Every structure is written in C-alpha cells, then in structure tokens.
Amino acid sequence: MTVMLVDSSRPALEQAVKTLTQLNAAMTVVMQSSPAAAVSYTMYNPVDMIFSRPGLFTQKQMEQVGRYQPGIQWLPFMEGQDISTYLFPYITM
C-alpha cells in the first residue's frame, strides 16, 4: 500500500509520517509539499490513498489524479490529526 501525504507544512508531514511508521505496517509513505508535485508523482507511480488538507487541491488537479489513479481514496488531513485510524481497515500487523 502506498500512502501519499500532501501539505505545505513540513512539521505536519513529519508528525504524520512518525505516526504511520509507529504502526509497523507494510506501506510506503510519500510526502509531497504541493499539489502540483503530487499530481506529477501519481502520473508514474501507484498510490492507494492521498491525505491532504481540505481545499488544497483544485477540482482539475483531483480529476487529473483520478485519471492516473482510478479508485484512489482522498482523505482529509489536518495538522495534529491522528490519521492512523483511517488505515486500520487496510493494514495487517
């Protein structure tokens, strides 16, 4: 499973990665600091989920990602939020 975190706040990204690595689950975590970089990444790399701050991506960018990665899940991501609860249905420990 590949999870992408997109946020312009470096501390928010680092905290989310710390939370995810503590799960010891078989997943790849990709950090991007901008929607444009995230769209480019999804063109050539498989991604299962994108966590992003609500409103960060434009509708056009979301449609582009959807063309490259049909079925991708978009989930909200706010600084300080524990995102691991979103992942429990998908991970096996």
C-alpha positions as CSV (number, residue, x, y, z in Angstrom):
1,M,0.0,0.0,0.0
2,T,1.3,3.5,-0.9
3,V,0.0,6.4,1.1
4,M,0.7,10.0,0.0
5,L,0.7,12.9,2.4
6,V,0.3,16.4,0.9
7,D,0.7,19.5,2.9
8,S,2.8,22.7,2.7
9,S,3.5,22.4,6.5
10,R,6.7,20.4,7.0
11,P,6.0,19.8,10.7
12,A,2.5,18.4,9.9
13,L,4.1,16.0,7.3
14,E,6.8,14.9,9.7
15,Q,4.3,14.2,12.5
16,A,2.0,12.2,10.2
17,V,5.0,10.1,9.0
18,K,6.0,9.5,12.6
19,T,2.5,8.3,13.4
20,L,2.4,6.0,10.4
21,T,5.9,4.5,11.0
22,Q,4.9,3.5,14.5
23,L,2.2,1.2,13.0
24,N,5.0,-1.1,11.7
25,A,2.8,-1.8,8.7
26,A,3.9,-2.8,5.2
27,M,3.3,0.5,3.5
28,T,5.2,3.2,1.6
29,V,4.7,6.7,2.7
30,V,5.3,9.5,0.2
31,M,5.4,13.1,1.3
32,Q,4.7,16.0,-1.1
33,S,4.7,19.7,-0.2
34,S,2.5,20.8,-3.1
35,P,-0.5,19.5,-5.1
36,A,1.4,20.0,-8.4
37,A,4.2,17.7,-7.2
38,A,1.6,15.2,-6.0
39,V,-0.1,15.2,-9.4
40,S,3.2,14.6,-11.1
41,Y,4.1,11.8,-8.8
42,T,0.8,10.0,-9.5
43,M,1.4,10.1,-13.2
44,Y,4.1,7.4,-13.0
45,N,3.8,5.8,-9.5
46,P,0.9,3.8,-8.0
47,V,-0.8,5.5,-5.0
48,D,-3.6,4.0,-3.0
49,M,-4.6,7.0,-0.7
50,I,-3.9,10.7,-0.6
51,F,-4.2,12.5,2.7
52,S,-4.4,16.3,2.1
53,R,-5.7,19.4,3.8
54,P,-9.2,20.1,2.6
55,G,-9.3,22.6,-0.2
56,L,-5.6,22.2,-1.1
57,F,-6.2,20.5,-4.4
58,T,-8.2,22.2,-7.2
59,Q,-11.0,20.2,-8.8
60,K,-8.9,20.0,-12.0
61,Q,-5.9,18.5,-10.1
62,M,-8.2,16.0,-8.4
63,E,-9.6,14.9,-11.8
64,Q,-6.0,14.6,-13.2
65,V,-5.0,12.3,-10.3
66,G,-8.3,10.3,-10.8
67,R,-7.3,9.7,-14.4
68,Y,-3.8,8.4,-13.4
69,Q,-5.0,6.5,-10.4
70,P,-8.6,5.3,-10.8
71,G,-10.1,4.4,-7.5
72,I,-7.7,6.4,-5.3
73,Q,-9.1,7.4,-2.0
74,W,-8.9,11.0,-0.8
75,L,-8.9,11.6,2.9
76,P,-8.7,14.8,5.0
77,F,-5.5,15.6,6.8
78,M,-5.2,18.4,9.4
79,E,-2.1,19.2,11.4
80,G,-2.0,17.3,14.6
81,Q,-4.6,14.8,13.4
82,D,-4.1,11.0,14.1
83,I,-4.5,9.6,10.6
84,S,-3.7,6.0,11.6
85,T,-7.4,5.3,12.4
86,Y,-8.2,5.7,8.7
87,L,-5.7,3.0,7.8
88,F,-6.8,0.2,10.3
89,P,-9.2,-1.4,7.8
90,Y,-6.3,-1.7,5.2
91,I,-3.3,-2.8,7.2
92,T,-2.4,-6.1,8.7
93,M,0.1,-6.2,11.6
